[in-house]
Amino acid sequence: MARIAKDPQERRNEILDAAMELFQTKGYEHTSVSDIVKKIGVAQGTFYYYFKSKEEIASAAHERSLSARLHFVKNTVDDPDLNAVDKLRKVLLQGFPAPETDKVILEYVHDEGNSILHQKWLTAKITAFAPYLTEIVQQGIGEGVFQLDHPGEVTEFLLVGISFLFDRGVFKWSDEEIAKKYKALEKIVDSLLGGKNIISVSAFLGNTNHG
């Protein structure tokens, strides 16, 4: 029986979903292109029509995850029922950290041989998030809860600091060291934005995937 033709985007997502499931169960290094196409019942030529390599799958997975997170952030920024502090907390605690499903991709990109790709991904995430957080900070200035000049630059500084300092692929901090740094982060955010009790360290401790 002939396989039903699918919309190209649907097929691409099907391949990507199958790859991610295999990465989770077998590990990235132990998953081959043959494993991926076998799982969904297509020829290897179909895989290579959409992706040049297994490495490109990893990049596509990161891009799809980032797109979904940015959709969440945009909805948060546009929510008329949230004040600036609530928006900032929601974005930094729920939108900015990588979800648990990205763990296997983060392990791949944290490999020493992938340092250039790692830097590229971090830069792309910071660049994508910065305008949204800047808008939130500007709202907070208007509400009188944040007191600062240069909101765009301060926001970029905050995102870069969080992204690199808490990236376990860059620094090999122990859990105790991470906890101390998150505790300090509370005061740092307050100082940068000119507010009080903006971020709760207890909430931040559950979100340590900064990929």
Backbone as CSV, one residue per row, in Angstrom:
resi,resn,N_x,N_y,N_z,CA_x,CA_y,CA_z,C_x,C_y,C_z
1,MET,0.850,-1.196,0.000,0.000,0.000,0.000,0.889,1.251,0.000
2,ALA,0.601,2.155,-0.898,1.421,3.359,-1.030,1.286,4.245,0.201
3,ARG,2.399,4.833,0.600,2.385,5.732,1.744,1.714,7.042,1.349
4,ILE,0.848,7.531,2.213,0.093,8.746,1.937,1.033,9.938,1.955
5,ALA,0.925,10.757,0.897,1.765,11.958,0.830,1.322,12.953,1.896
6,LYS,2.288,13.590,2.522,1.985,14.547,3.574,2.478,15.932,3.192
7,ASP,1.874,16.920,3.814,2.339,18.283,3.648,3.816,18.347,4.057
8,PRO,4.655,19.077,3.313,6.091,19.122,3.612,6.413,19.510,5.051
9,GLN,5.710,20.498,5.588,5.981,20.906,6.965,5.585,19.820,7.954
10,GLU,4.482,19.130,7.641,4.047,18.022,8.502,5.075,16.892,8.480
11,ARG,5.583,16.594,7.282,6.594,15.542,7.166,7.872,15.937,7.903
12,ARG,8.279,17.188,7.752,9.486,17.667,8.429,9.338,17.540,9.940
13,ASN,8.180,17.930,10.462,7.944,17.813,11.898,7.892,16.361,12.345
14,GLU,7.370,15.489,11.481,7.314,14.058,11.802,8.731,13.498,11.959
15,ILE,9.606,13.868,11.044,11.002,13.417,11.132,11.664,13.986,12.376
16,LEU,11.418,15.246,12.632,12.020,15.900,13.797,11.517,15.285,15.097
17,ASP,10.226,15.014,15.182,9.650,14.390,16.381,10.244,13.004,16.613
18,ALA,10.371,12.233,15.548,10.932,10.887,15.668,12.383,10.947,16.130
19,ALA,13.142,11.882,15.572,14.541,12.026,15.964,14.663,12.394,17.431
20,MET,13.840,13.350,17.885,13.915,13.783,19.267,13.538,12.653,20.228
21,GLU,12.562,11.863,19.840,12.171,10.726,20.695,13.317,9.724,20.800
22,LEU,13.987,9.466,19.695,15.116,8.536,19.706,16.303,9.112,20.473
23,PHE,16.527,10.407,20.324,17.609,11.043,21.080,17.373,10.875,22.580
24,GLN,16.110,10.991,22.989,15.775,10.879,24.407,15.980,9.459,24.922
25,THR,15.648,8.463,24.091,15.702,7.071,24.553,17.071,6.409,24.307
26,LYS,17.705,6.718,23.182,18.972,6.070,22.835,20.183,6.961,23.055
27,GLY,19.933,8.275,23.138,21.041,9.221,23.209,21.378,9.725,21.811
28,TYR,21.868,10.941,21.747,22.163,11.557,20.452,23.217,10.764,19.686
29,GLU,24.322,10.434,20.346,25.433,9.784,19.666,25.075,8.395,19.162
30,HIS,24.128,7.743,19.833,23.782,6.363,19.477,22.579,6.274,18.546
31,THR,22.094,7.405,18.081,20.981,7.422,17.133,21.521,7.720,15.740
32,SER,21.172,6.877,14.786,21.624,7.066,13.416,20.476,7.567,12.538
33,VAL,20.811,8.056,11.363,19.778,8.461,10.405,18.916,7.260,10.050
34,SER,19.539,6.088,9.953,18.783,4.864,9.658,17.734,4.584,10.727
35,ASP,18.086,4.823,11.992,17.133,4.632,13.083,15.925,5.566,12.917
36,ILE,16.207,6.794,12.525,15.149,7.799,12.413,14.175,7.439,11.295
37,VAL,14.706,7.106,10.119,13.813,6.815,8.994,13.062,5.500,9.213
38,LYS,13.706,4.555,9.899,13.038,3.294,10.194,11.848,3.508,11.115
39,LYS,12.004,4.413,12.055,10.936,4.661,13.024,9.660,5.176,12.360
40,ILE,9.824,5.997,11.313,8.629,6.564,10.671,8.322,5.919,9.326
41,GLY,9.149,4.964,8.916,8.852,4.212,7.708,9.029,4.959,6.411
42,VAL,10.111,5.728,6.296,10.395,6.433,5.041,11.798,6.080,4.582
43,ALA,12.093,6.405,3.342,13.417,6.141,2.796,14.411,7.189,3.290
44,GLN,15.694,6.841,3.281,16.712,7.792,3.718,16.715,9.039,2.842
45,GLY,16.331,8.863,1.568,16.263,10.012,0.677,15.271,11.055,1.161
46,THR,14.198,10.589,1.808,13.207,11.518,2.354,13.826,12.339,3.479
47,PHE,14.606,11.688,4.333,15.281,12.407,5.414,16.177,13.491,4.841
48,TYR,16.998,13.130,3.858,17.971,14.076,3.325,17.328,15.163,2.458
49,TYR,16.077,14.978,2.102,15.351,16.041,1.411,15.081,17.205,2.366
50,TYR,14.868,16.863,3.656,14.525,17.884,4.660,15.714,18.307,5.511
51,PHE,16.643,17.382,5.747,17.788,17.671,6.613,19.064,17.136,5.977
52,LYS,20.123,17.940,6.035,21.393,17.523,5.446,22.109,16.490,6.306
53,SER,21.836,16.517,7.608,22.565,15.639,8.519,21.818,15.523,9.841
54,LYS,22.311,14.618,10.682,21.755,14.501,12.027,22.027,15.770,12.824
55,GLU,23.171,16.402,12.572,23.507,17.643,13.265,22.502,18.742,12.944
56,GLU,22.011,18.762,11.716,21.023,19.775,11.331,19.707,19.544,12.070
57,ILE,19.420,18.286,12.405,18.236,17.972,13.208,18.338,18.682,14.554
58,ALA,19.528,18.650,15.159,19.719,19.298,16.460,19.452,20.793,16.358
59,SER,19.951,21.421,15.310,19.717,22.856,15.118,18.234,23.140,14.912
60,ALA,17.571,22.297,14.133,16.140,22.479,13.875,15.328,22.318,15.154
61,ALA,15.741,21.370,16.006,15.042,21.168,17.275,15.178,22.397,18.166
62,HIS,16.369,22.972,18.197,16.584,24.173,19.006,15.761,25.337,18.466
63,GLU,15.733,25.500,17.146,14.974,26.594,16.538,13.484,26.449,16.815
64,ARG,12.982,25.210,16.747,11.555,24.986,17.013,11.233,25.263,18.474
65,SER,12.115,24.849,19.367,11.909,25.109,20.789,11.929,26.605,21.075
66,LEU,12.897,27.304,20.483,13.000,28.748,20.695,11.768,29.460,20.165
67,SER,11.268,29.018,19.014,10.072,29.627,18.433,8.873,29.463,19.366
68,ALA,8.719,28.266,19.948,7.610,28.013,20.871,7.743,28.864,22.126
69,ARG,8.955,29.000,22.631,9.177,29.813,23.828,8.904,31.286,23.559
70,LEU,9.278,31.746,22.382,9.024,33.144,22.034,7.530,33.410,21.861
71,HIS,6.803,32.419,21.393,5.342,32.556,21.286,4.747,32.733,22.680
72,PHE,5.246,31.958,23.630,4.805,32.075,25.023,5.149,33.459,25.570
73,VAL,6.356,33.926,25.280,6.798,35.236,25.769,5.944,36.349,25.180
74,LYS,5.677,36.280,23.884,4.871,37.319,23.234,3.476,37.390,23.868
75,ASN,2.896,36.229,24.111,1.572,36.210,24.745,1.629,36.806,26.151
76,THR,2.724,36.559,26.848,2.898,37.124,28.192,3.024,38.642,28.123
77,VAL,3.833,39.132,27.214,4.036,40.574,27.058,2.724,41.268,26.692
78,ASP,1.917,40.610,25.877,0.665,41.217,25.406,-0.496,41.058,26.382
79,ASP,-0.284,40.351,27.494,-1.369,40.103,28.451,-1.705,41.386,29.212
80,PRO,-2.890,41.947,29.008,-3.243,43.212,29.657,-3.517,43.086,31.151
81,ASP,-3.650,41.851,31.626,-3.988,41.638,33.039,-2.757,41.489,33.932
82,LEU,-1.561,41.494,33.335,-0.336,41.317,34.113,0.427,42.630,34.211
83,ASN,0.946,42.924,35.412,1.811,44.090,35.542,3.227,43.707,35.111
84,ALA,4.129,44.674,35.095,5.473,44.445,34.578,6.250,43.417,35.393
85,VAL,6.137,43.473,36.711,6.875,42.532,37.556,6.403,41.109,37.310
86,ASP,5.097,40.907,37.228,4.563,39.564,36.966,4.989,39.061,35.596
87,LYS,5.001,39.946,34.611,5.446,39.554,33.267,6.916,39.142,33.276
88,LEU,7.728,39.938,33.953,9.158,39.649,33.997,9.422,38.311,34.678
89,ARG,8.761,38.083,35.789,8.923,36.802,36.488,8.509,35.635,35.595
90,LYS,7.387,35.787,34.918,6.869,34.702,34.083,7.818,34.390,32.932
91,VAL,8.352,35.431,32.320,9.270,35.222,31.199,10.583,34.606,31.665
92,LEU,11.170,35.136,32.729,12.465,34.639,33.192,12.383,33.249,33.803
93,LEU,11.259,32.919,34.419,11.128,31.627,35.100,10.543,30.543,34.209
94,GLN,9.711,30.909,33.246,9.034,29.901,32.430,9.427,29.939,30.952
95,GLY,9.713,31.122,30.421,10.004,31.216,29.004,11.472,31.134,28.651
96,PHE,12.328,31.727,29.474,13.748,31.817,29.149,14.506,30.501,29.336
97,PRO,14.331,29.769,30.435,15.056,28.502,30.593,14.592,27.480,29.561
98,ALA,15.504,26.651,29.095,15.144,25.598,28.147,14.292,24.540,28.848
99,PRO,13.266,24.026,28.169,12.433,22.983,28.780,13.206,21.685,28.959
100,GLU,12.707,20.817,29.809,13.364,19.543,30.082,13.525,18.708,28.812
101,THR,12.592,18.854,27.860,12.664,18.091,26.613,13.883,18.474,25.773
102,ASP,14.499,19.620,26.071,15.692,20.047,25.339,16.979,19.501,25.944
103,LYS,16.868,18.749,27.016,18.056,18.308,27.748,19.041,17.564,26.856
104,VAL,18.534,16.658,26.020,19.439,15.859,25.190,20.151,16.733,24.162
105,ILE,19.471,17.759,23.649,20.099,18.665,22.693,21.147,19.527,23.393
106,LEU,20.850,19.929,24.628,21.820,20.719,25.384,23.079,19.906,25.659
107,GLU,22.908,18.625,25.945,24.074,17.767,26.180,24.938,17.690,24.920
108,TYR,24.266,17.628,23.774,25.003,17.577,22.507,25.775,18.873,22.275
109,VAL,25.112,19.996,22.465,25.746,21.284,22.169,26.801,21.661,23.212
110,HIS,26.704,21.068,24.419,27.685,21.354,25.462,28.995,20.594,25.262
111,ASP,29.027,19.690,24.309,30.262,18.987,24.004,31.316,19.996,23.554
112,GLU,32.544,19.802,23.975,33.614,20.752,23.656,33.771,20.975,22.154
113,GLY,33.479,19.968,21.373,33.622,20.092,19.925,32.554,20.955,19.277
114,ASN,31.523,21.305,20.042,30.423,22.094,19.499,30.372,23.498,20.103
115,SER,31.504,24.006,20.537,31.523,25.286,21.238,31.048,26.444,20.356
116,ILE,31.362,26.402,19.067,30.932,27.476,18.171,29.416,27.457,18.018
117,LEU,28.853,26.266,17.858,27.395,26.141,17.758,26.731,26.580,19.056
118,HIS,27.331,26.222,20.178,26.809,26.601,21.486,26.732,28.119,21.598
119,GLN,27.808,28.779,21.235,27.839,30.240,21.284,26.795,30.830,20.342
120,LYS,26.638,30.238,19.177,25.660,30.711,18.200,24.243,30.615,18.771
121,TRP,23.933,29.508,19.429,22.596,29.322,19.993,22.330,30.308,21.124
122,LEU,23.314,30.491,22.000,23.134,31.431,23.102,22.901,32.853,22.575
123,THR,23.672,33.224,21.576,23.524,34.557,20.993,22.153,34.732,20.352
124,ALA,21.699,33.699,19.642,20.383,33.760,18.991,19.270,33.903,20.024
125,LYS,19.386,33.187,21.143,18.347,33.258,22.169,18.318,34.638,22.825
126,ILE,19.483,35.144,23.176,19.549,36.462,23.812,18.996,37.541,22.883
127,THR,19.392,37.482,21.628,18.929,38.466,20.647,17.413,38.400,20.466
128,ALA,16.865,37.197,20.492,15.425,37.032,20.300,14.620,37.499,21.509
129,PHE,15.128,37.246,22.710,14.387,37.583,23.921,14.493,39.067,24.300
130,ALA,15.612,39.695,23.963,15.895,41.054,24.439,14.788,42.072,24.148
131,PRO,14.233,42.121,22.930,13.191,43.134,22.677,11.953,42.957,23.553
132,TYR,11.584,41.708,23.836,10.401,41.451,24.662,10.635,41.881,26.112
133,LEU,11.802,41.532,26.638,12.089,41.933,28.011,12.260,43.440,28.131
134,THR,12.810,44.048,27.106,12.928,45.508,27.115,11.555,46.153,27.180
135,GLU,10.609,45.603,26.430,9.240,46.130,26.462,8.632,46.001,27.854
136,ILE,8.905,44.893,28.525,8.400,44.703,29.886,9.023,45.723,30.837
137,VAL,10.330,45.904,30.712,11.024,46.865,31.574,10.489,48.276,31.339
138,GLN,10.248,48.623,30.109,9.695,49.944,29.807,8.301,50.113,30.415
139,GLN,7.524,49.023,30.399,6.217,49.062,31.059,6.396,49.313,32.549
140,GLY,7.386,48.631,33.158,7.647,48.803,34.584,8.080,50.209,34.940
141,ILE,8.836,50.835,34.039,9.226,52.232,34.261,7.980,53.114,34.257
142,GLY,7.079,52.835,33.316,5.841,53.594,33.242,4.949,53.396,34.456
143,GLU,5.012,52.188,35.037,4.216,51.898,36.232,4.876,52.423,37.507
144,GLY,6.122,52.855,37.381,6.823,53.399,38.537,7.469,52.361,39.431
145,VAL,7.547,51.095,38.978,8.145,50.040,39.815,9.622,49.820,39.488
146,PHE,10.065,50.227,38.288,11.473,50.138,37.913,12.016,51.553,37.751
147,GLN,13.240,51.731,38.231,13.887,53.037,38.147,15.244,52.848,37.479
148,LEU,15.350,53.155,36.189,16.622,52.968,35.490,16.625,53.732,34.177
149,ASP,17.842,54.014,33.723,18.045,54.560,32.390,18.494,53.425,31.470
150,HIS,18.394,53.627,30.193,18.887,52.671,29.193,18.283,51.263,29.379
151,PRO,16.977,51.117,29.327,16.345,49.810,29.553,16.801,48.722,28.595
152,GLY,17.056,49.088,27.331,17.500,48.081,26.374,18.840,47.481,26.739
153,GLU,19.779,48.324,27.074,21.126,47.847,27.416,21.135,47.074,28.733
154,VAL,20.361,47.533,29.702,20.283,46.824,30.981,19.666,45.435,30.783
155,THR,18.642,45.362,29.963,18.007,44.074,29.672,18.989,43.120,29.013
156,GLU,19.743,43.597,28.039,20.734,42.749,27.373,21.785,42.267,28.367
157,PHE,22.235,43.144,29.237,23.225,42.785,30.256,22.684,41.677,31.154
158,LEU,21.427,41.810,31.554,20.802,40.809,32.424,20.700,39.459,31.722
159,LEU,20.265,39.451,30.474,20.105,38.196,29.740,21.442,37.516,29.481
160,VAL,22.449,38.298,29.121,23.775,37.727,28.888,24.324,37.123,30.184
161,GLY,24.161,37.844,31.281,24.653,37.351,32.562,24.003,36.045,32.972
162,ILE,22.679,35.989,32.863,21.964,34.764,33.233,22.352,33.622,32.305
163,SER,22.402,33.899,31.000,22.662,32.850,30.012,24.024,32.197,30.211
164,PHE,25.050,32.999,30.408,26.396,32.445,30.494,26.757,31.960,31.895
165,LEU,26.412,32.738,32.913,26.816,32.361,34.265,26.164,31.060,34.715
166,PHE,24.912,30.835,34.295,24.194,29.646,34.743,24.163,28.538,33.700
167,ASP,24.985,28.651,32.691,25.060,27.608,31.669,26.060,26.550,32.124
168,ARG,25.575,25.378,32.416,26.446,24.309,32.925,27.398,23.780,31.851
169,GLY,27.151,24.140,30.619,28.081,23.777,29.564,29.266,24.718,29.494
170,VAL,29.154,25.876,30.131,30.237,26.853,30.166,31.002,26.760,31.481
171,PHE,30.245,26.772,32.600,30.846,26.669,33.931,30.351,25.391,34.617
172,LYS,31.246,24.694,35.257,30.892,23.435,35.922,30.589,23.678,37.400
173,TRP,29.615,24.549,37.668,29.271,24.852,39.054,28.623,23.642,39.719
174,SER,28.859,23.509,41.016,28.144,22.502,41.804,26.750,23.035,42.100
175,ASP,25.859,22.169,42.575,24.500,22.604,42.912,24.539,23.671,44.009
176,GLU,25.473,23.514,44.950,25.592,24.491,46.035,26.034,25.852,45.495
177,GLU,26.989,25.831,44.578,27.453,27.088,43.983,26.347,27.759,43.173
178,ILE,25.584,26.950,42.448,24.460,27.487,41.664,23.449,28.161,42.586
179,ALA,23.157,27.516,43.711,22.180,28.070,44.649,22.645,29.424,45.188
180,LYS,23.930,29.541,45.497,24.471,30.802,46.003,24.373,31.905,44.951
181,LYS,24.631,31.542,43.716,24.603,32.532,42.646,23.170,32.986,42.367
182,TYR,22.228,32.067,42.466,20.825,32.457,42.292,20.381,33.379,43.423
183,LYS,20.877,33.115,44.616,20.541,33.983,45.748,21.058,35.389,45.495
184,ALA,22.277,35.484,44.969,22.843,36.789,44.647,22.075,37.452,43.511
185,LEU,21.518,36.624,42.620,20.785,37.157,41.473,19.592,38.006,41.904
186,GLU,18.963,37.634,43.011,17.829,38.419,43.515,18.224,39.883,43.686
187,LYS,19.341,40.114,44.368,19.795,41.479,44.639,20.300,42.161,43.373
188,ILE,20.933,41.386,42.494,21.460,41.949,41.254,20.330,42.484,40.385
189,VAL,19.254,41.705,40.248,18.110,42.135,39.436,17.467,43.373,40.050
190,ASP,17.312,43.359,41.361,16.745,44.534,42.041,17.600,45.775,41.772
191,SER,18.921,45.621,41.845,19.816,46.757,41.638,19.769,47.256,40.196
192,LEU,19.756,46.328,39.249,19.748,46.707,37.843,18.465,47.443,37.457
193,LEU,17.341,46.961,37.989,16.058,47.512,37.568,15.503,48.556,38.535
194,GLY,16.149,48.697,39.678,15.681,49.698,40.625,14.368,49.348,41.277
195,GLY,14.145,48.060,41.481,12.917,47.606,42.138,13.229,46.806,43.376
196,LYS,12.221,46.138,43.943,12.408,45.329,45.150,11.707,43.989,44.998
197,ASN,12.431,42.932,45.389,11.877,41.582,45.399,11.259,41.204,44.053
198,ILE,12.004,41.487,42.986,11.489,41.235,41.645,11.497,39.746,41.310
199,ILE,12.580,39.061,41.683,12.741,37.647,41.364,12.879,36.835,42.635
200,SER,12.186,35.687,42.695,12.283,34.788,43.841,13.310,33.704,43.541
201,VAL,14.326,33.581,44.361,15.365,32.581,44.126,14.811,31.165,44.224
202,SER,13.845,30.925,45.091,13.292,29.570,45.246,12.627,29.114,43.949
203,ALA,12.002,30.047,43.243,11.371,29.701,41.969,12.442,29.466,40.895
204,PHE,13.504,30.259,40.932,14.559,30.160,39.938,15.310,28.844,40.044
205,LEU,15.440,28.298,41.231,16.229,27.096,41.433,15.683,25.893,40.676
206,GLY,14.404,25.923,40.349,13.823,24.810,39.606,13.987,24.942,38.106
207,ASN,14.642,26.012,37.644,14.784,26.260,36.219,16.239,26.531,35.889
208,THR,17.029,25.449,35.707,18.475,25.618,35.537,18.958,25.279,34.133
209,ASN,18.049,25.029,33.203,18.474,24.720,31.833,18.495,26.002,31.013
210,HIS,19.673,26.633,30.903,19.745,27.877,30.153,20.362,27.657,28.796
211,GLY,19.639,26.877,27.970,20.114,26.614,26.627,19.264,27.312,25.595
